[in-house]
Amino acid sequence: MPTIQIYFLRTICFTFIILLSIPSYAQDKPSSLQQTSTSNDSTDQAGSYTPMLGTKVANTKFGDVNLRFYTYVRYLNQLGLESEYTNSFGQTFDIKKRQDVMLQKALIFFGGWFLDQKFRYLLYVWTNNTAQGQLAQVVVAGLISYNFNKHFTLVGGTIGLPGVRSTEGQFPNWLTVDNRMISDEFFRPSYTMGIGAKGKIVDELGYQIMIGNNLSQLGIDAGQLDNSFNTVSMSLAYFPTTGEYGMMNSSYGDFENHQEVATRLGAHFTRSDEDRQGQPTNSAFDNVQIRLSDGSVIFTPDLFGAGTQIDKARYQMTSFDAGVKYNGFALEGEYYLRWVNNFRVTGPPLTFDQLTDNGFQLQGSGMIFPQTLQLFLTGSKIFGEYGNPWELRAGLNWFPFNNRFARFNAQYIYTNKSPVGGLSLPYTVGGTGSVYTLDFEINF
């Protein structure tokens, strides 16, 4: 994409965000949903609890403070994996197979409103305890937002790029505990700092849009970033039957036990020019790297030939998701298409102009006992130029208190040449074989 087109795309996004805010000042009052939320914020006393917001610890005429925490303990068994793998370039690597128990992650959230109940803030401390002693172990981040009306909320700070369904903001309401299927992990963008907007175009159709620094900024300092500011991500989500799709309109599974068929259709797009100097390490937080389908990072020196080094590349990815929920059962899927091009290379030239990969995931689940026991079966596959990895999973969620505050999760994973992995994930790059996890999760 020529430079003038990049500036044009970025200008359109900024203009879209600004124009949406103009008519919002003409709104006399918020929607009924906003009125309810505002009323609760102003009258709830300290000690009251709101799901996904937490426990109110302070309530004054100038604002409030809510405290929420999230953590889980995981038993991980990777002993069923093969001991080594060979990538598509003939290089063989040993696989370190883990068996351990970890307090895997701890998040502490402070959120609420300040001066105006439409002016919101969220600050959090996020630990990655599998990276004890590394720089990637702790992140302190947050965001601020202003809700003009139901059509437009302006957001700035550390935000998930809405390039796939799982980064739309519904975490941790997944079938699994804090780990995605390998196709979603392979294709998705991650968290970065920037500015964005979200809201409803009409009641059944919502949008998110963000302009950010890069695909994955956690663990990356400002000196490592380029100055192009051209990472753009956007999504549309349509709820044709009931006008909603559970918690955050994007949660997985039907914990809510819909008595009418709830449906969702989603579309996403992300583009970003990436520089090898601004890439996260494998151990960094919830970060992503641009990989080949055999797990090789494209910025690896000499990967495509002696002396050849990719310095810059353009990532573009689109995904489409669909889902249906009814009476505790859900069937949900997502398709991904990614192309990487516009390479800047040091050394001998590449033998190709573009890398193209596609893939999908499919998840089926059922609440066998409402709000108590859920079973799930999932699968995903990637069709890539350097291999076609896949996985299958089966598992269960037990909610001992009949709510989402706590759950036990058990799952069996079989991966075939996984192209993704890391210390915070149950799978490892190149892994083929069986993995077992047991998790106890608290979200309160």
N, C-alpha and C positions, 0 to 999 in steps of 0.2 A: 504494500500500500504506500503510494508516494506521500511525502511529508505533508503536502497541502491537504490531502484527504484525512490524515491523522488529526490535523488542527481542525478540520471541518467537523469530524466526528466528535471531538472533544467539545467544540463550541456548541454543537447541537445539544449535547448532554447538559452543559452548564445552562444553556438557554431554557431547556425543558425544566430543570430544577427551579430556576428563577421564576419563570412564567407561572408555574403551578402555585407559587406562593402569593401571587398578586391577587387573584380573586378570593383567596381565603380570608382576607381582611374584611370582605363584605359579608361574611357569615355572621348573623346575629347571635347564634348560639350553637354549641356543639351538638352532635347527634345524641340520641338517647343513650347509646352505649357509652359515649364519652361522658355524658352527664352522670351516669351511674358510677363510672370509675372516679370521676372528680369528687362526687359526693362521698364515696367511700374513703378517698384519700383524706378529705378534710375532717371527717367525723370519727374515723377509727382511732381508738386510743392505743397507747403503747401496749404492746403485747398481742395485738390482733395479727392475724396471718392472712396473706393473700398468695395463692399458688403462683409460682414462678417469679414472685416479687420478694417474698419472705416475711419475716416477723418485723413489725413496726417497733423500733426501739426509741424513736423520738418523733414528736408531732408538735410543731409550733406554727405560729402565723406566718413565719418566713419560709417554711418548708418542712419536710420530714426526712427521716432516714429509716430504711428497711435493711435488715440483715438476712442474707440467705447463704447457705453453704451447700456444697456438693462434694462428695467423695465416694470412693469405693475401694474395697479390698479384692484383689484378684489372685487366684491360683492359676498358674499357666503351666501347661505341659506340652512341650514341643518335641518330646523324645521320639515321636513317631515320624519325624521328618527324615528324609535322606541326608546323608552326611556332607554332601557336596553337590554343586551344580555347575554346569558348563553353559556359558552364554553363547549367543549366536556367532561370536567372533572366535570361538574355540578356547576361550580362557576359562579355567576351572578355579572355583573358589570353595573354600571350606564353609560350612554352615555351623554356627555356634547354636546348639540346641539348648534351650533353657527349660528349667523346671524350678519355679520359685513362687513365693507368696509376696506380694507387694501391696502396700497402701499406694495404689497406682497414681492417684491424682487427688489434689485438694484445691477447691476453688472457694473463695470467700467473696461474696458480692455485697456491695453497699450501693443502694439505689433509692431514688425517690424524686421529689420535685423541689424546686428552689425558686422563691419569690413569686412565681406564677405556676399554677398547677399544670400548665401545658409545657413548661420548661422542665425537662427531665434530665437526670444524670444517672450513670451507672459506672461504678469503679470496681475493679476486682483484682485480686491476687490469684495467680494461677500457677500451681506447681506441677512439675513433671518428675515424679519421684523415681522413675526408672533411670533418670539422668543425674543421680546424686553426685554432687561435686563438679558437675559441668556447668558452663555458662548458661546452658539452655534450661537449667532446672527451674528457675522462677521467672515469671513475667508479671509485671504490674501494668495494667492497661485500663481502658475505659472508653466511654463515649458520652456525648451530650446531645440532646435532641430538643426540638420544639415542634409540638403538634398544632398546626394551624387549623386543620379540620380533618375529617375522616379521609379526605382525598390527598392530603399532603402533610407528611412529617419530614422535617429536615434533620439530618443526622450527621455528626462529625466525630471522628475518633478512630478507634480500632474496630473494624467491622469485617464480618465474613462476606466475601464477594459472592453474590447470589447466582453463581454460575451453574449450580446443580441444586436439587431439592434439599439435600442434607445441609447446605450452608444458608438456608433461608431463615434460620433462627429458632428451629424447634428443638435443638439439643437440650436435654438428653433424652427426649421422647422417641427413641429408636427401639427396634426389636432387640438389638444387641446393646451391650454396655460400652459406650465410648469407643466403638470401632466400626468402621464402615466395611462394606464388601469391597473386594479388591478392584473391581471395575470402577466403582465410585471413587476410591482412593487414588487410582491411577489417573483419572481424567480431570478431577475437580481442581478449582482454584482454592485458595486458603484465606487467611486473615491478613489484612493490611490496613494501613492508616489512610484515611481519605474522607471524602464527603459524599453523602448519598441522600436519597429520598425514597419514601415508600408511602403507600396509601391505596385507596380504592378508586378505580376509574368509574365503575358502577358497583352496586352491592355485590354482584357475583364475580367481579373481575378485579384482582389486585395486582399491583406492580411493585418492583424494587429496582433501583438503579444506583450505581456507585461508580465514582471515579477515584482511583487509588494510586499508590506509589508503585506497587509491583504485585505479582501474584501471591507473594508469601513473605511477609516482613518480620514476623516474630523471630528475634535473634539476629536481625540485620540492622546495623547502625546506619545513620543518615549518610555517612561518608561512603558507604557501599552502594547507595542508590544512584542511578543515573538521573538526569534532570529533565527527562522527556515528559513525565507525568501523563502517560498514555494508556494506563490500565483501565479498561471500562468493562463493567459487568452489569447485566440486567436480567430481569425475569418477569414473566407474566403467569398468573395462576387463576384459573377459571373453575368455579364451583357450580355447575349447571343445575343440579337437582335440589339441594338443600341450602345452597348459598354459603356453606361452611364445610370444613373437613376435619373436625376435631380440634384439639389444642393447637393454637398458632396456625390453624388451617393447613398444617403440613406434617403433623405427627404421624408416625407409622403404627399400623395396627388399629383395631377398633376397641380400645379400652372403654370408650364412651358408650359402647353398645347401641349404635344407631338403630332406631326402629323404622326409619325411612332410609332408602338407599342414598348414601352420600357419595358423590363422585368429584373427582379432581382431574384437571388437565393443566399441565405446566409446560412452559417453554423458557429456555435460558440461553444466553450468549455471553461469552467473555473473550476479550482480546487483550494482549499485552506484549510489548517488546521487552524481552528479558536479556539481562547482561550476566555473564558468568561471575562477575565480581559481586553481584547482588544475590547470589544463591545461598539458601540456608544449608546447614550441615544435616546429616542424617538424624542426629540426635535432637535437633531443634524442635520446638513446640509445634505440634499439629501442622507442620509445614509440608509443602509439596515441592517436588522437583520435577522438571520435565525429563521423563524417562522414555527409553525405547520399550517395546513390549517384552523384551527379555530382562528388564530391570536396570539396564545401563543408563546412567545419567548422560545426556547428550553433550554436556560441557566437559566430560572427562578427556584429558589430554591423550592424544594418539589413538583415540577410540576408533576413528574412521580411517586410520592410516598413520604411518610414522611421520611426526612433525605437524600433523593436522590438529588444529584446535578451534572449536566453535567458540567465538567470543560473544556473539549476539544472535538471537533468534526471535521470531514472532510466533507467539502461541495464540491460536484461535480455537475455540471449542463451543459447540452448541449441544444442548441436551433437551430431550422431551420426556416428560413423565406423565403417567396416568395411574389412577387408582380408584377403587370402589370399596366401600365399607357398608356392611349391613349385619345387624344382629350379632355383633362380636367378631365377625369374620372380615378379612381384608385381603385383597389381591392387588399388588402394586408393582409397577415396573418403570424402568427408565432406560432410554437409549442415548448413547453418547457418540459424537463425531468430533474428532480433533484433527487439526492440521497444523503443522509447524513448518515455517518457511522463512524467507527473507534472511538467510544466514549471512553473518559476517565471520570470516574465517582467517586465521593466521596459519601460514604454511600452505602446503599443496591443496588445491581445490577439492571440494566434495564431488562425489560421483552422482549426486542426486540434488534436486532443487526443493523437494518437499517430502515431509514424512506425514503419512495419513494413517490414522488408527480409528477404529470404531468398536463399540461393545455395548453390552446391556447388563442389567440386573433384574431379577424377578423375585418378589418376596410374597409369600403367602402365610397368613397367620389366622389363628382362631382362639377366642376366649372360651375355653372348655367350661370353666366356671366363671361367671361374670365377675370382673374386677378382682379375680383371685388367681386363676391359672390360665396361662396363654402358651400355646404351642406354635412354633414357626418352622418353616422350611424355605430356604432361599438358595439362589444360585446366581452366578455371574460369569461372563466370558468376555474376553478381549480378542478382537481380530486385528492383529498388528503385522507390520512389515518384518518384525524380528521375532515372531512367535505368536502363539494363540493360547495364552494362559487361561485357566478357569478355576472355579471353586464351587463347592457345595457345602451347605450348612444345615444343621438341624438342632433345635434347642427349645428351651422353655423359659418362661418368666413366671415366678411365683411372687405375688403381692400379698404378704402375710397380714397387712393391716387394711386390705381392700381399698388402697389408694396408691397414688404414684410416689408417695414420699419415700418408700423403701421397696426394694425387690431383690430376690435371688434370681440370678441368671445362670443357666448352664447351657453350654453349646459344644457341638462337635463340628470341626472345620476340616474339610479336605481341600488342600490347594494343589494345583498342578502348575509348577514353575511360576510362582507368584512374582509379578514384576515390581511389587512394592513391599515395604516392611520398615520396621524400626523398633527401637526399644519400647516405645509406648504402645505398640500394636501386637496382637497375638500372632501375626504371621511375619515371615522374614523374606527378604529379597531372594528369589531363586528357589524358595522352599517348595518341595513336593512331599506330600504325606499328610499325616493326621496331626491335628492340634486339638487340645481340650482346654476349656476355660471354665472356671467357676467364679462368679462375681457376687458380692453383696454391695448394693448401691444405696446411698442416701441422698435425697434431693429435697432439702427443707429450708 
